[in-house]
Amino acid sequence: MYRNRIGLVLLLLLLCMMAACSSRKDEAGVSSTDSIPLTRVHAAPESETAEQSNVEAESQVQPTMQTSDSSGNKIADIGFDTITKLELNGLYCAGFVAINTHEVIAAISSNGYDDIKLVRIELKSGEISVLQESSVDEQIVGYSLSQLDNGSVQWRTYSKNEPIDHMYQMDLQQQKVVRVDDIEKSPDGNWMATPTSDDSIQGIWGTELSSGNRKQWTTGAKDAIPLWLPDSSGFLFLHDTGDNLGDGAGPRYELAKYDLISNKITILPYESGFWGYIEWLEPGVSILAHNGFDDVVGLKIVNLETSKEYQLVDTSDFDYLSSRIIPVMNHLFISDQGAFKVYGPNGELKSNIPWPTGFDEYTNKRLAADRPSQTDEPVREVYYAGDEQSARFGPSNLSFSQDGKQLSYLLGAIGEGVDDKVEGTRIALANSDGSGTKLVTQNYARISSLQWSPDGTTILALFTSEEDRKQSYIGTIQITPTP
């Protein structure tokens, strides 16, 4: 008996030594030069039993919450299906885009805007690889990180010493970063239109991509923003009239059309002035002009078939205003002043859905009797009970699935202030017109960014905990696509 006990003890010691050696071997195999380690956090439902957990563990490796993280329980209670804790060695995550359900490209830096580094994060394995880093000669513009309709990821860089910008894309098929400065390429792939404000070569120039030959198409000193027509027969652009609007507004612009066959410019019959930025609403049919200046937000739809323009938004009261173009549908979605509104290519109102109410005490509609009494200061109209004159509460961060059938957004505190009644927001899911809203997270959290996976099956969110605002996490929620 005594020998048996000794043998048992020796066996246990041997097993412990083998486990320790295995652990050291695993640690030694982790490289710190090519990737930054991540800790994956799994938020399992409270009702999940140990037996269920064991069944899941057999099909995939389940991450666990770090016991040293005192905020772990609160984070798990938010309502995400999975949570990844980003160990970025003190760097700040300024934003991200999702390239699939388990991979993102994130912009990280020491302060959120300087010396940006773009990294690719694999949420399941925890591996991070660097795609591009800012250098002395070329700085990455963090807020330019965006996703195109085809799922590709795009960003912009600039030079501190020269007025040169470059555009890059993550080629998802070849799995590499490529420079794509020809973003004004014609749909047929034959031409590239490039605006330039150089004193010696003003106007918009065309480059034939097959030969590299260049020719000058327009002569305006600050002609800008060529938008190719779908048939590649020409492009719309902002024509510099030579008149300066003053106060920093720049040139007085006219909307014009250049025809490649006749080499002629046609000034279109719309109001001249400050046009800001233009983009296609419905290619070949209507454009959207972001024509607000200084402290004014402006949104105008211009219909090329009817030659009419519709100024939908022109306001300095934009505390609650946000807008997006609905993919595929090519309609304009505007959230403001208690309603979701959808506009068609003729500026016509397609739908008008009130903001949702009744999810909790903060999302109840504020009664007239609860509003502040009249004072000498202007009183802002508020919609929700969670709102205050000094703290905004409502929808923000609109994001549509790529098929345009579903809308996700944040409902809660807009921005962050000392008078906020709630700490952050909850994630909402709705139909493309804003109807049928349901909340898909249980508690409020400090969510700064919201993205869809390209296949429309997952919503990914970047957030921090109240206990450690420097620590970033990415949470995911599985979504059933709309038929």
Rosetta blueprint (number, residue, H / E / L):
1 M L
2 Y H
3 R H
4 N H
5 R H
6 I H
7 G H
8 L H
9 V H
10 L H
11 L H
12 L H
13 L H
14 L H
15 L H
16 C H
17 M H
18 M H
19 A H
20 A H
21 C H
22 S H
23 S H
24 R H
25 K H
26 D H
27 E H
28 A H
29 G L
30 V L
31 S L
32 S L
33 T L
34 D L
35 S L
36 I L
37 P L
38 L L
39 T E
40 R E
41 V E
42 H L
43 A L
44 A L
45 P L
46 E L
47 S L
48 E L
49 T L
50 A H
51 E H
52 Q H
53 S H
54 N H
55 V H
56 E H
57 A H
58 E H
59 S H
60 Q L
61 V L
62 Q L
63 P L
64 T L
65 M L
66 Q L
67 T L
68 S L
69 D L
70 S L
71 S L
72 G H
73 N H
74 K H
75 I H
76 A H
77 D L
78 I L
79 G L
80 F L
81 D L
82 T E
83 I E
84 T E
85 K E
86 L E
87 E L
88 L L
89 N L
90 G L
91 L L
92 Y E
93 C E
94 A E
95 G E
96 F E
97 V E
98 A E
99 I L
100 N L
101 T L
102 H L
103 E E
104 V E
105 I E
106 A E
107 A E
108 I E
109 S E
110 S L
111 N L
112 G L
113 Y L
114 D L
115 D L
116 I L
117 K E
118 L E
119 V E
120 R E
121 I E
122 E E
123 L L
124 K L
125 S L
126 G L
127 E L
128 I E
129 S E
130 V E
131 L E
132 Q E
133 E E
134 S L
135 S L
136 V L
137 D L
138 E L
139 Q E
140 I E
141 V E
142 G E
143 Y E
144 S E
145 L E
146 S E
147 Q E
148 L L
149 D L
150 N L
151 G L
152 S L
153 V E
154 Q E
155 W E
156 R E
157 T E
158 Y E
159 S L
160 K L
161 N L
162 E L
163 P L
164 I L
165 D E
166 H E
167 M E
168 Y E
169 Q E
170 M E
171 D E
172 L L
173 Q L
174 Q L
175 Q L
176 K E
177 V E
178 V E
179 R E
180 V L
181 D L
182 D L
183 I L
184 E L
185 K E
186 S L
187 P L
188 D L
189 G L
190 N L
191 W E
192 M E
193 A E
194 T E
195 P E
196 T E
197 S L
198 D L
199 D L
200 S L
201 I L
202 Q L
203 G E
204 I E
205 W E
206 G E
207 T E
208 E E
209 L L
210 S L
211 S L
212 G L
213 N L
214 R E
215 K E
216 Q E
217 W L
218 T L
219 T L
220 G L
221 A L
222 K L
223 D L
224 A E
225 I E
226 P E
227 L E
228 W E
229 L L
230 P L
231 D L
232 S L
233 S L
234 G E
235 F E
236 L E
237 F E
238 L E
239 H E
240 D E
241 T E
242 G E
243 D E
244 N E
245 L L
246 G L
247 D L
248 G L
249 A L
250 G L
251 P E
252 R E
253 Y E
254 E E
255 L E
256 A E
257 K E
258 Y E
259 D E
260 L L
261 I L
262 S L
263 N L
264 K E
265 I E
266 T E
267 I E
268 L L
269 P L
270 Y L
271 E L
272 S L
273 G E
274 F L
275 W L
276 G L
277 Y E
278 I E
279 E E
280 W E
281 L E
282 E E
283 P L
284 G L
285 V L
286 S E
287 I E
288 L E
289 A E
290 H E
291 N L
292 G L
293 F L
294 D L
295 D L
296 V L
297 V E
298 G E
299 L E
300 K E
301 I E
302 V E
303 N E
304 L L
305 E L
306 T L
307 S L
308 K E
309 E E
310 Y E
311 Q E
312 L E
313 V E
314 D E
315 T E
316 S L
317 D L
318 F L
319 D L
320 Y L
321 L L
322 S E
323 S E
324 R E
325 I E
326 I E
327 P L
328 V L
329 M L
330 N L
331 H E
332 L E
333 F E
334 I E
335 S E
336 D E
337 Q L
338 G L
339 A E
340 F E
341 K E
342 V E
343 Y E
344 G L
345 P L
346 N L
347 G L
348 E L
349 L E
350 K E
351 S E
352 N E
353 I E
354 P E
355 W L
356 P L
357 T L
358 G L
359 F L
360 D L
361 E L
362 Y L
363 T L
364 N L
365 K E
366 R L
367 L L
368 A H
369 A H
370 D H
371 R L
372 P L
373 S L
374 Q L
375 T L
376 D L
377 E L
378 P L
379 V L
380 R L
381 E L
382 V L
383 Y L
384 Y E
385 A L
386 G L
387 D L
388 E E
389 Q L
390 S L
391 A E
392 R L
393 F E
394 G E
395 P E
396 S E
397 N E
398 L E
399 S E
400 F E
401 S L
402 Q L
403 D L
404 G L
405 K L
406 Q E
407 L E
408 S E
409 Y E
410 L E
411 L E
412 G E
413 A E
414 I L
415 G L
416 E L
417 G L
418 V L
419 D L
420 D L
421 K L
422 V L
423 E L
424 G L
425 T E
426 R E
427 I E
428 A E
429 L E
430 A E
431 N E
432 S L
433 D L
434 G L
435 S L
436 G L
437 T L
438 K E
439 L E
440 V L
441 T L
442 Q L
443 N L
444 Y L
445 A E
446 R E
447 I E
448 S E
449 S E
450 L E
451 Q E
452 W E
453 S L
454 P L
455 D L
456 G L
457 T L
458 T E
459 I E
460 L E
461 A E
462 L E
463 F E
464 T E
465 S L
466 E L
467 E L
468 D L
469 R L
470 K L
471 Q L
472 S E
473 Y E
474 I E
475 G E
476 T E
477 I E
478 Q E
479 I L
480 T L
481 P L
482 T L
483 P L
